[in-house]
Amino acid sequence: QVQVVESGGGLVQPGGSLRLSCVASGRIFSTMGWYRQAPGEQRELVASITSGGRTNYADFVKGRFTISRDNAKNTVYLQMTILKPEDTAVYYCVVRSVRGLTTDAYWGQGTQVTVSS
């Protein structure tokens, strides 16, 4: 059974930093990543990373957020800096596992990030 557990969200002032962590278990995972969803908005990709370390970032976080992973621990991190009020959202971890010709996606329960003074 696959489990995906996020941690590290919270309240931070504008310009501050937070580090999100996501531990996954139960499979070997190819791509791991983070999405976010603000109230009334669609869920959007923030960043992703392959098992080989190739990264992909949304334009709105380039230069501010860094995604990394520890394959031995099946853990993905999102280091967020220079946070802005518009970064306020629920952040979701997603991990993908390849089985033959199909790719399964597993989502965490989400962690709230609030950027406010």
C-alpha positions in Angstrom: 0.0 0.0 0.0 1.3 3.4 -1.0 1.5 6.1 1.6 2.4 9.8 1.0 2.8 12.1 4.0 3.7 15.8 3.8 5.0 18.0 6.6 6.5 21.4 7.1 3.7 23.8 6.3 2.8 26.8 8.4 2.5 30.5 8.8 5.4 32.7 7.6 5.9 36.4 7.0 6.5 37.7 3.5 10.1 37.3 2.5 10.5 34.3 4.8 11.3 30.7 4.1 9.8 27.3 4.7 10.8 23.7 3.9 8.3 21.1 3.0 9.0 17.4 3.2 7.2 14.4 1.7 7.9 10.8 2.6 6.5 8.1 0.3 6.4 4.4 0.8 5.2 1.2 -0.8 6.7 1.5 -4.3 9.6 2.6 -6.3 8.9 6.1 -7.5 9.9 7.8 -10.7 8.9 11.4 -10.6 8.1 13.2 -7.3 6.7 16.7 -7.1 4.7 19.4 -5.6 1.4 21.0 -6.6 -0.5 23.8 -4.9 -4.1 25.0 -4.8 -5.2 28.3 -3.5 -8.9 28.9 -2.6 -11.0 29.2 -5.7 -8.1 28.3 -7.9 -7.2 25.2 -9.8 -4.4 23.0 -8.6 -1.1 23.9 -10.3 2.3 22.4 -10.7 5.0 24.0 -8.5 8.0 21.7 -9.2 8.9 18.1 -10.0 12.1 16.0 -9.9 12.9 12.7 -11.6 14.7 9.8 -10.0 17.8 11.0 -11.9 17.6 14.5 -10.5 16.1 16.3 -13.4 14.0 19.2 -12.2 11.1 21.2 -13.6 9.8 24.4 -12.1 6.8 26.6 -12.7 7.8 30.1 -13.8 6.3 31.7 -10.7 8.8 29.9 -8.4 12.0 29.9 -10.4 14.8 31.4 -8.4 12.9 31.2 -5.2 12.0 27.5 -4.7 14.3 24.5 -4.9 13.1 20.9 -5.1 15.4 18.0 -4.1 15.0 14.3 -3.2 16.7 11.6 -1.3 16.0 8.4 -3.2 17.3 6.2 -0.3 14.6 7.7 1.9 11.9 8.1 -0.8 11.7 11.7 0.3 11.2 14.9 -1.7 11.8 18.3 -0.3 10.6 21.8 -1.4 12.8 24.6 0.0 10.8 27.8 -0.4 12.4 31.2 0.0 11.4 34.8 -0.6 7.8 33.8 0.1 5.0 36.1 -1.1 1.4 36.3 0.0 0.4 34.8 -3.4 2.2 31.7 -2.4 -0.5 31.0 0.1 -2.1 27.7 -0.7 -2.4 24.0 0.2 0.7 22.3 -1.1 0.3 18.7 -2.2 3.0 16.1 -2.8 2.5 13.7 -5.7 4.6 10.7 -6.5 4.4 8.6 -9.6 5.2 4.9 -10.0 5.6 3.1 -13.3 4.0 -0.4 -13.7 4.5 -1.8 -17.1 2.9 0.6 -19.6 1.0 2.6 -16.9 2.0 5.3 -14.5 0.1 5.6 -11.2 0.0 8.8 -9.3 -0.4 9.0 -5.5 -1.2 12.2 -3.7 -0.6 13.3 -0.1 -3.3 14.9 2.0 -1.8 18.4 1.6 -0.1 20.9 3.9 -1.2 24.5 4.4 1.3 27.3 3.7 0.2 30.8 4.7 2.3 33.8 3.9 1.0 36.8 5.8 2.3 39.6 8.0 
